[in-house]
Amino acid sequence: MTLMPVRKVHIATLAENYARRSHFNLSEKLRIQPLSVDTAEFTNAEKFILKRVTLTGHKYYELRKNSTLLGTINYGKQEGIEFLEESGKLPEYYLKETQRGKRINLKPYIHVSDVQAIQKGVRAGTKLMQQALLDSIKSSAGGRILLDAESLDNMHSPVPFYFKLGFRSVNPEINELAARCINTGLEFPLDIGTKMYLPKENIEHLLNY
């Protein structure tokens, strides 16, 4: 099976795009206000800091232990008409109306634009994705999450990581490849990126992973 690299469209907020282009400190330039949140479920971290850009609803989380930054995540709630630039479909749970080719009208969902596990071995990426899911469940997004899985460091693909959490590509062939790489220990190709979603039946899996 030969898979062609696909071009991905990031459905991101204005704040996310501005931050990504300028490479500045989010908390300083966007005047994000830190809030205290419950850290009970994050047993490996003494501080879990929520920062929010209130004008866009965009959220930026830092997972910290003492002064050590373990990981970060950026996401925001989206909905409406989007275009899928690769072959495949989203399940009815995500759709306001029947998908017509590459045109999709989406129910509210959380779009994860960036997640980084800076410190390995503490499951930072998993905990941050669980936080995004909790926000999706508590909001009108109903547990729906979309993301664009592509390599950011040109060393490792994030597709197997998201696949283990329960996410699936809109492209069935990529799901087959991800499962095969996980089962055999092979590296997932860096040049293959894909849009991924969390199926409704995998919500509990991610919450308990």
C-alpha positions as CSV (number, residue, x, y, z in Angstrom):
1,M,0.0,0.0,0.0
2,T,1.3,3.4,-1.0
3,L,0.0,6.5,0.8
4,M,0.6,9.9,-0.7
5,P,1.4,12.8,1.7
6,V,-1.6,14.9,2.3
7,R,-1.8,18.7,2.8
8,K,-3.5,19.6,6.0
9,V,-5.6,22.7,6.8
10,H,-5.3,24.0,10.4
11,I,-8.6,25.3,11.6
12,A,-7.2,27.7,14.2
13,T,-8.2,30.9,15.8
14,L,-6.7,34.3,15.0
15,A,-4.9,34.2,18.3
16,E,-3.3,30.8,17.5
17,N,-2.2,31.9,14.1
18,Y,-0.7,35.2,15.3
19,A,1.1,33.3,18.1
20,R,2.5,30.7,15.7
21,R,3.8,33.3,13.2
22,S,5.4,35.6,15.6
23,H,6.9,33.0,18.0
24,F,6.2,35.2,21.0
25,N,5.4,34.4,24.6
26,L,1.6,33.8,24.7
27,S,1.1,34.9,28.2
28,E,2.8,38.3,27.7
29,K,1.7,39.3,24.2
30,L,-1.9,38.1,24.5
31,R,-2.3,39.2,28.2
32,I,-3.6,35.8,29.2
33,Q,-4.9,35.7,32.8
34,P,-3.7,32.7,34.9
35,L,-6.4,31.0,36.9
36,S,-6.1,28.3,39.6
37,V,-7.7,24.9,38.8
38,D,-8.1,21.6,40.6
39,T,-4.9,19.5,40.2
40,A,-6.3,16.3,41.8
41,E,-6.4,14.3,38.6
42,F,-2.9,15.3,37.6
43,T,-0.9,13.3,40.1
44,N,2.5,13.9,38.5
45,A,2.2,17.6,38.5
46,E,2.1,20.0,41.5
47,K,0.8,22.9,39.3
48,F,-1.7,22.7,36.4
49,I,-2.0,26.3,35.1
50,L,-4.9,27.4,32.9
51,K,-4.5,30.5,30.8
52,R,-7.2,31.8,28.6
53,V,-7.6,34.4,25.8
54,T,-11.0,35.6,26.7
55,L,-11.9,37.3,23.4
56,T,-11.6,34.1,21.3
57,G,-12.4,31.3,23.7
58,H,-9.0,29.9,22.9
59,K,-7.3,28.1,25.7
60,Y,-3.6,27.6,26.5
61,Y,-2.7,25.1,29.3
62,E,0.7,24.4,30.9
63,L,1.3,21.3,32.9
64,R,4.1,21.9,35.4
65,K,5.8,20.2,38.3
66,N,7.4,22.7,40.6
67,S,9.2,25.0,38.1
68,T,9.5,22.4,35.4
69,L,7.3,22.7,32.4
70,L,6.1,19.2,31.4
71,G,3.9,20.1,28.4
72,T,1.5,22.6,26.8
73,I,-1.7,22.5,24.7
74,N,-3.5,25.0,22.6
75,Y,-7.1,24.6,21.5
76,G,-10.4,26.3,20.9
77,K,-14.1,25.6,20.1
78,Q,-15.1,25.7,16.4
79,E,-18.2,24.8,14.3
80,G,-19.6,25.4,10.8
81,I,-18.6,24.8,7.2
82,E,-15.1,23.4,6.6
83,F,-13.4,21.6,3.8
84,L,-11.6,18.3,4.2
85,E,-8.5,18.3,1.9
86,E,-8.0,14.5,1.9
87,S,-10.1,11.5,1.1
88,G,-12.2,10.2,3.9
89,K,-15.3,11.0,6.0
90,L,-16.2,12.1,9.4
91,P,-18.9,10.1,11.4
92,E,-22.5,11.5,11.7
93,Y,-21.8,12.4,15.3
94,Y,-19.7,15.3,14.0
95,L,-22.0,16.5,11.2
96,K,-24.8,19.0,11.1
97,E,-25.8,17.6,7.6
98,T,-24.7,14.8,5.3
99,Q,-21.1,15.2,4.2
100,R,-20.9,16.2,0.5
101,G,-17.5,15.3,-0.9
102,K,-14.9,17.5,0.8
103,R,-17.5,20.0,2.1
104,I,-18.5,19.4,5.7
105,N,-20.9,21.3,8.0
106,L,-19.7,20.5,11.6
107,K,-21.4,20.5,14.9
108,P,-19.5,22.3,17.7
109,Y,-16.1,20.6,18.4
110,I,-12.8,21.3,20.1
111,H,-9.9,21.9,17.6
112,V,-6.5,21.1,19.1
113,S,-4.0,23.1,17.2
114,D,-0.9,22.2,19.2
115,V,0.2,19.8,22.0
116,Q,3.7,19.3,23.2
117,A,5.1,16.8,25.7
118,I,8.2,18.6,26.8
119,Q,9.2,16.1,29.5
120,K,9.0,12.5,28.6
121,G,7.8,9.7,30.9
122,V,5.1,11.7,32.8
123,R,2.3,11.2,30.3
124,A,2.0,15.0,29.9
125,G,0.6,14.8,26.4
126,T,-2.1,12.3,27.5
127,K,-3.1,14.4,30.5
128,L,-3.4,17.5,28.4
129,M,-5.5,15.7,25.8
130,Q,-7.8,14.5,28.6
131,Q,-8.2,18.1,29.7
132,A,-9.3,19.1,26.2
133,L,-11.8,16.2,26.2
134,L,-13.2,17.3,29.6
135,D,-13.7,20.8,28.2
136,S,-15.4,19.3,25.1
137,I,-17.7,17.2,27.2
138,K,-18.6,20.1,29.6
139,S,-19.4,22.4,26.6
140,S,-21.7,22.1,23.7
141,A,-18.9,20.3,21.8
142,G,-20.2,17.0,23.4
143,G,-16.8,15.2,23.4
144,R,-16.0,16.0,19.8
145,I,-12.3,16.7,19.1
146,L,-10.5,17.3,15.8
147,L,-6.8,17.8,15.2
148,D,-4.3,17.8,12.4
149,A,-1.6,15.2,13.1
150,E,1.7,16.0,11.5
151,S,5.4,15.9,12.6
152,L,6.6,19.2,14.1
153,D,10.2,18.1,14.9
154,N,10.8,16.0,11.7
155,M,11.8,13.2,14.1
156,H,8.6,11.4,15.1
157,S,5.1,11.3,13.8
158,P,2.3,12.0,16.4
159,V,-0.2,9.8,14.5
160,P,0.6,6.6,16.6
161,F,0.3,8.6,19.8
162,Y,-3.2,9.9,18.9
163,F,-4.2,6.5,17.6
164,K,-3.4,4.9,21.0
165,L,-5.5,7.6,22.7
166,G,-8.5,6.5,20.6
167,F,-8.3,9.0,17.7
168,R,-8.8,7.9,14.2
169,S,-7.8,9.3,10.8
170,V,-10.5,10.3,8.3
171,N,-8.5,8.1,5.9
172,P,-9.0,4.4,6.7
173,E,-5.7,3.4,5.0
174,I,-3.8,5.6,7.5
175,N,-5.6,3.9,10.4
176,E,-4.4,0.6,9.0
177,L,-0.9,1.8,8.7
178,A,-0.9,3.3,12.2
179,A,-2.1,0.0,13.7
180,R,0.5,-1.9,11.9
181,C,3.3,0.4,13.0
182,I,2.2,0.2,16.6
183,N,1.9,-3.6,16.5
184,T,5.3,-4.1,14.8
185,G,7.3,-1.3,16.3
186,L,8.0,0.4,13.0
187,E,8.2,4.1,12.7
188,F,5.2,5.9,11.2
189,P,6.3,7.8,8.0
190,L,7.1,11.4,8.8
191,D,5.7,12.7,5.4
192,I,2.2,11.4,6.1
193,G,-0.1,13.7,8.0
194,T,-3.8,13.5,8.5
195,K,-6.9,15.0,10.1
196,M,-7.9,12.9,13.1
197,Y,-11.1,12.8,15.2
198,L,-12.2,11.2,18.5
199,P,-15.0,8.7,17.8
200,K,-17.9,8.8,20.2
201,E,-17.3,5.2,21.3
202,N,-13.7,6.1,22.2
203,I,-14.5,8.9,24.7
204,E,-14.3,6.6,27.7
205,H,-11.1,5.1,26.4
206,L,-9.3,8.5,26.4
207,L,-10.7,9.5,29.7
208,N,-9.4,6.3,31.3
209,Y,-6.2,5.9,29.3
